[in-house]
Amino acid sequence: MTTTARDLAAFLGAELAGDPDRPVRGLAGPEQAGPDDLIYCESARYQEQAAASSAGTALLPPGMRLEGKTILQVSRPKLAFARAATLILGPQPIAQGVHPSAVIAPTARLGPHVAIGPFVVIEDGVEIGAGSEIGAFCFLGRGSRVGGGCRLFPRATLYPGVRLGDRVILHSGVVIGSDGFGYVRGPDRQWKFPQVGGAEIGDDVEIGANTTIDRGSLGTTRIEKDVKIDNLVQIAHNVTVGEHTVIAAQTGISGSSAIGAGAIIGGQVGMGDHAVVEEGAVVGSQAGILPGKRVRSGTVVWGTPCRPLDKFKQQHAWSARIPELAERLKALEKKLGVK
């Protein structure tokens, strides 16, 4: 289906200048765009690049103009571009119909328009909401629940009892509900602590490829609505992640830690057990949060152990001068005759 500039303006609430019937069939960067593509430009810094583009339609901030193009003026062009993608492209189907190779328990309940791909296994008591798509080789353990409009890419795994809200996206290799890493050392061996809790994923959560989320030991691991998690993230038992939080790749979050709403967690962050990141805090890439420590609301921290960003930058600047300072110290000791 071809979208027009008029359709986009209505969808985005944008002010339109130019040809309202201009077709928009794709999205691209300015250098790669063709006449039927949409581009965006956030500031005058990129205006020349956008003007030279072959794109026929552009999203621009108020007051900016590009000759010869149909313009959609919005306050936040990048956000509008992301929203426009949902109208122009739409999701590509993961599965269609119910594939004959799928193994579906007779007690499973599938809502209307559910699609099941090849070699999917759906165990007893599973519920799948309307319009959800389950990709090839996925496994849904007994008693698990998938809400409406979810998209599970191939080889996603739900252990028994896991619950997904509506419109959840799981990319390939995601595992939810596996046992947490909990052991008690006895006189002669490690004893596994019971891992019998739950795992709940809220509405509109997206989880990247090969990310793992453990079930609670006795309680529940909970990821709240609109959380976005990158690839290769490990979230341990009894962790809670507040709504709208984003977590970048290769982060590890230890058991019983808590992250507040709207936090930003950079790549390769390590959180010790029972650590707390409060609402709106920012944890920089490769930062380390020691067990039981707290990052206060609205603060930006970096480094291991993590510290406020200004202090981290100051200390980092001094550490970079250590070789120079060592040479100066040696010269001073020699001058003073210190051995």
C-alpha positions as CSV (number, residue, x, y, z in Angstrom):
1,M,0.0,0.0,0.0
2,T,1.3,3.4,-0.9
3,T,1.2,6.2,1.7
4,T,0.9,9.8,0.7
5,A,2.3,13.0,2.3
6,R,-1.3,13.8,3.2
7,D,-1.7,10.5,5.1
8,L,1.5,11.1,7.0
9,A,0.6,14.6,7.9
10,A,-2.7,13.4,9.4
11,F,-1.0,10.5,11.2
12,L,1.7,12.6,12.7
13,G,-0.3,15.8,13.2
14,A,2.3,17.6,11.0
15,E,2.0,20.9,9.1
16,L,2.2,20.0,5.3
17,A,3.8,22.3,2.7
18,G,4.0,21.0,-0.9
19,D,2.3,18.2,-2.8
20,P,-0.2,16.4,-0.5
21,D,-0.4,13.5,-3.0
22,R,3.3,12.9,-3.1
23,P,3.7,9.1,-2.7
24,V,5.9,7.9,0.2
25,R,6.9,4.2,-0.1
26,G,10.0,4.0,2.0
27,L,12.4,5.5,4.5
28,A,16.1,6.2,4.0
29,G,19.1,8.4,4.9
30,P,19.6,11.5,2.8
31,E,22.4,10.0,0.7
32,Q,20.5,6.8,-0.1
33,A,17.0,8.2,-0.6
34,G,15.0,8.1,-3.8
35,P,12.1,10.2,-4.9
36,D,9.5,8.1,-3.1
37,D,11.5,8.0,0.2
38,L,11.0,10.0,3.4
39,I,14.0,11.6,5.2
40,Y,14.3,13.7,8.3
41,C,16.5,16.6,9.3
42,E,16.7,17.8,13.0
43,S,18.8,21.0,12.7
44,A,20.3,23.5,10.3
45,R,23.6,21.6,10.7
46,Y,22.2,18.9,8.3
47,Q,20.1,21.2,6.1
48,E,22.5,21.2,3.2
49,Q,22.8,17.5,3.2
50,A,19.0,17.1,3.2
51,A,18.6,19.7,0.4
52,A,21.0,17.7,-1.8
53,S,19.0,14.5,-1.3
54,S,16.8,12.9,-4.0
55,A,14.1,12.3,-1.4
56,G,10.7,13.7,-2.3
57,T,9.4,14.2,1.3
58,A,11.2,15.5,4.4
59,L,10.4,15.8,8.1
60,L,11.7,19.2,9.3
61,P,11.5,21.3,12.5
62,P,9.4,24.4,12.4
63,G,10.8,27.3,10.3
64,M,13.1,25.1,8.1
65,R,12.5,24.9,4.4
66,L,13.9,22.8,1.5
67,E,13.2,23.8,-2.0
68,G,11.6,21.3,-4.4
69,K,10.5,18.9,-1.6
70,T,7.2,18.2,0.2
71,I,7.7,19.2,3.8
72,L,6.2,17.9,7.0
73,Q,6.9,20.2,9.9
74,V,7.0,18.6,13.3
75,S,8.6,19.6,16.6
76,R,10.7,16.4,16.8
77,P,11.6,15.1,13.4
78,K,13.5,11.9,14.5
79,L,10.6,10.8,16.7
80,A,8.2,11.5,13.8
81,F,10.4,9.5,11.5
82,A,10.2,6.5,13.9
83,R,6.4,6.8,14.1
84,A,6.1,7.2,10.3
85,A,7.9,3.9,9.9
86,T,5.0,2.1,11.5
87,L,2.6,3.5,8.9
88,I,4.9,3.2,5.8
89,L,6.5,-0.2,6.4
90,G,4.3,-2.1,8.9
91,P,5.6,-5.3,10.5
92,Q,6.7,-8.1,8.2
93,P,4.9,-11.4,9.1
94,I,6.8,-13.9,11.2
95,A,4.3,-16.7,10.6
96,Q,1.0,-17.1,8.7
97,G,-1.7,-19.6,9.7
98,V,-0.8,-22.6,11.8
99,H,1.9,-24.7,10.2
100,P,1.2,-28.5,10.2
101,S,4.5,-29.3,11.8
102,A,3.7,-27.3,15.0
103,V,3.0,-29.4,18.1
104,I,0.1,-27.9,20.0
105,A,-1.3,-29.4,23.2
106,P,-5.1,-30.0,23.1
107,T,-5.5,-27.9,26.3
108,A,-3.7,-24.8,24.7
109,R,-6.0,-21.9,23.9
110,L,-5.3,-19.8,20.8
111,G,-7.1,-16.5,20.2
112,P,-8.4,-15.4,16.8
113,H,-5.8,-14.8,14.0
114,V,-2.9,-16.3,15.9
115,A,-0.1,-17.5,13.6
116,I,2.1,-20.4,14.4
117,G,5.3,-21.2,12.4
118,P,7.0,-24.5,11.6
119,F,8.2,-26.8,14.5
120,V,6.8,-24.7,17.3
121,V,6.0,-26.6,20.5
122,I,3.1,-25.3,22.7
123,E,2.5,-27.2,25.9
124,D,-0.5,-27.8,28.1
125,G,-2.4,-24.8,29.4
126,V,-0.7,-22.2,27.2
127,E,-2.8,-19.2,26.3
128,I,-2.0,-17.0,23.3
129,G,-3.9,-13.7,22.7
130,A,-5.5,-12.5,19.5
131,G,-3.2,-11.6,16.6
132,S,0.0,-12.9,18.1
133,E,2.7,-14.5,15.8
134,I,4.9,-17.3,17.0
135,G,8.0,-17.9,14.8
136,A,9.6,-21.2,13.8
137,F,11.1,-23.5,16.6
138,C,9.7,-21.4,19.4
139,F,8.9,-23.2,22.7
140,L,6.1,-22.2,25.0
141,G,6.1,-24.1,28.3
142,R,3.1,-25.4,30.1
143,G,0.8,-22.7,31.6
144,S,2.6,-19.8,30.0
145,R,0.6,-16.9,28.7
146,V,1.3,-14.7,25.6
147,G,-0.9,-11.6,25.3
148,G,-2.4,-10.1,22.2
149,G,-0.4,-8.7,19.3
150,C,2.9,-10.3,20.4
151,R,5.7,-11.2,18.0
152,L,8.0,-14.0,18.9
153,F,10.8,-14.4,16.4
154,P,12.3,-17.9,15.7
155,R,13.7,-20.0,18.7
156,A,12.4,-17.8,21.5
157,T,11.7,-19.9,24.6
158,L,9.2,-19.4,27.4
159,Y,9.7,-21.7,30.4
160,P,6.6,-22.9,32.2
161,G,4.4,-20.2,33.8
162,V,6.0,-17.2,32.1
163,R,3.5,-14.4,31.4
164,L,3.9,-11.8,28.5
165,G,1.7,-8.8,28.3
166,D,0.3,-7.4,25.0
167,R,2.4,-6.3,22.0
168,V,5.6,-7.9,23.4
169,I,8.4,-8.5,20.9
170,L,10.9,-11.3,21.6
171,H,13.8,-11.6,19.2
172,S,15.5,-14.8,18.3
173,G,17.2,-16.8,21.1
174,V,15.4,-15.0,23.9
175,V,14.9,-17.2,27.0
176,I,12.5,-16.2,29.7
177,G,11.9,-18.1,32.9
178,S,15.1,-20.2,33.2
179,D,16.3,-20.9,36.7
180,G,18.2,-18.2,38.5
181,F,21.8,-18.7,39.7
182,G,21.2,-19.5,43.3
183,Y,23.1,-22.0,45.4
184,V,23.8,-22.6,49.1
185,R,27.1,-24.1,50.1
186,G,27.0,-27.1,52.4
187,P,29.9,-29.0,54.0
188,D,30.7,-31.0,50.9
189,R,28.8,-29.5,47.9
190,Q,26.6,-26.7,46.6
191,W,22.9,-27.1,47.1
192,K,20.6,-25.5,44.6
193,F,18.3,-22.9,46.2
194,P,14.7,-23.4,44.9
195,Q,13.8,-21.4,41.8
196,V,10.1,-21.7,41.8
197,G,9.0,-18.1,41.3
198,G,7.6,-16.4,38.2
199,A,8.6,-14.1,35.3
200,E,6.3,-11.4,34.1
201,I,6.8,-9.1,31.1
202,G,4.6,-6.0,30.7
203,D,2.9,-4.5,27.7
204,D,5.0,-3.1,24.8
205,V,8.3,-4.6,26.0
206,E,10.9,-5.4,23.3
207,I,13.7,-7.9,24.2
208,G,16.8,-8.3,21.9
209,A,18.3,-11.5,20.6
210,N,19.9,-14.0,23.0
211,T,18.8,-12.0,26.1
212,T,18.0,-14.2,29.1
213,I,15.6,-13.3,32.0
214,D,15.5,-15.7,35.0
215,R,12.4,-16.6,36.9
216,G,12.2,-15.5,40.6
217,S,13.6,-17.8,43.2
218,L,10.5,-17.5,45.5
219,G,9.1,-14.3,44.2
220,T,8.7,-12.8,40.7
221,T,11.1,-11.3,38.1
222,R,9.2,-8.4,36.7
223,I,9.8,-6.2,33.6
224,E,7.3,-3.4,33.4
225,K,5.6,-1.8,30.4
226,D,7.5,-0.2,27.5
227,V,11.0,-1.4,28.7
228,K,13.4,-1.9,25.8
229,I,16.2,-4.4,26.2
230,D,19.1,-4.9,23.8
231,N,20.8,-8.1,22.7
232,L,22.9,-10.3,25.0
233,V,21.5,-8.9,28.3
234,Q,21.3,-11.1,31.5
235,I,18.6,-10.3,34.1
236,A,18.8,-12.5,37.2
237,H,16.1,-13.8,39.5
238,N,13.8,-11.4,41.4
239,V,15.0,-8.3,39.5
240,T,12.5,-5.6,38.8
241,V,12.8,-3.1,35.9
242,G,10.6,-0.1,35.9
243,E,8.5,1.2,32.9
244,H,10.2,3.0,30.0
245,T,13.7,2.0,31.0
246,V,16.2,1.1,28.3
247,I,19.1,-1.4,28.8
248,A,21.9,-1.7,26.2
249,A,23.8,-4.8,25.1
250,Q,25.9,-7.1,27.3
251,T,24.6,-5.7,30.6
252,G,24.4,-8.1,33.5
253,I,22.0,-7.5,36.4
254,S,22.4,-9.6,39.5
255,G,19.6,-11.1,41.6
256,S,17.1,-8.9,43.6
257,S,18.3,-5.7,42.0
258,A,15.8,-3.0,41.2
259,I,15.8,-0.4,38.4
260,G,13.4,2.5,38.5
261,A,11.2,3.9,35.7
262,G,12.8,5.8,32.9
263,A,16.4,4.8,33.7
264,I,19.1,4.5,31.0
265,I,21.6,1.6,31.4
266,G,24.5,1.6,29.0
267,G,26.3,-1.3,27.4
268,Q,28.3,-3.8,29.5
269,V,27.1,-2.4,32.8
270,G,27.5,-4.8,35.7
271,M,25.1,-4.6,38.7
272,G,25.8,-6.5,41.9
273,D,23.0,-8.2,43.8
274,H,20.5,-6.1,45.7
275,A,21.7,-2.9,43.9
276,V,19.2,-0.1,43.2
277,V,19.1,2.3,40.3
278,E,16.5,4.9,41.0
279,E,14.0,6.5,38.6
280,G,15.6,8.5,35.7
281,A,19.2,7.7,36.6
282,V,21.8,7.2,33.8
283,V,24.5,4.5,34.2
284,G,27.3,4.9,31.6
285,S,28.7,2.0,29.6
286,Q,30.9,-0.5,31.4
287,A,30.1,1.0,34.8
288,G,30.0,-1.3,37.8
289,I,27.5,-1.0,40.7
290,L,28.6,-2.9,43.8
291,P,26.2,-5.2,45.6
292,G,23.7,-3.3,47.7
293,K,24.7,0.2,46.4
294,R,22.2,2.8,45.2
295,V,22.3,5.2,42.3
296,R,20.1,8.2,43.1
297,S,17.3,9.4,41.0
298,G,18.3,11.8,38.1
299,T,22.1,11.3,38.6
300,V,24.6,10.2,35.9
301,V,27.3,7.8,37.0
302,W,30.3,6.1,35.2
303,G,33.2,3.9,36.1
304,T,33.9,1.0,38.3
305,P,32.9,1.3,41.1
306,C,30.5,3.8,39.6
307,R,30.7,7.5,40.7
308,P,29.1,10.8,39.6
309,L,30.1,11.7,36.1
310,D,32.0,14.9,37.0
311,K,34.0,13.1,39.6
312,F,34.7,10.2,37.2
313,K,36.0,12.6,34.5
314,Q,38.2,14.4,37.0
315,Q,39.7,11.1,38.2
316,H,40.1,9.8,34.7
317,A,42.0,12.9,33.7
318,W,44.4,12.5,36.6
319,S,44.9,8.7,35.9
320,A,45.8,9.5,32.3
321,R,48.7,11.7,33.7
322,I,50.2,9.0,35.9
323,P,53.2,8.2,33.6
324,E,54.0,11.9,33.4
325,L,53.7,12.4,37.1
326,A,55.8,9.3,37.8
327,E,58.6,10.7,35.8
328,R,58.4,14.1,37.6
329,L,58.4,12.3,40.9
330,K,61.6,10.3,39.9
331,A,63.3,13.5,38.9
332,L,62.3,15.2,42.2
333,E,63.6,12.2,44.2
334,K,66.9,12.3,42.3
335,K,67.2,16.0,43.0
336,L,66.6,15.5,46.7
337,G,68.8,12.4,46.9
338,V,66.0,10.1,47.9
339,K,66.7,6.5,47.4
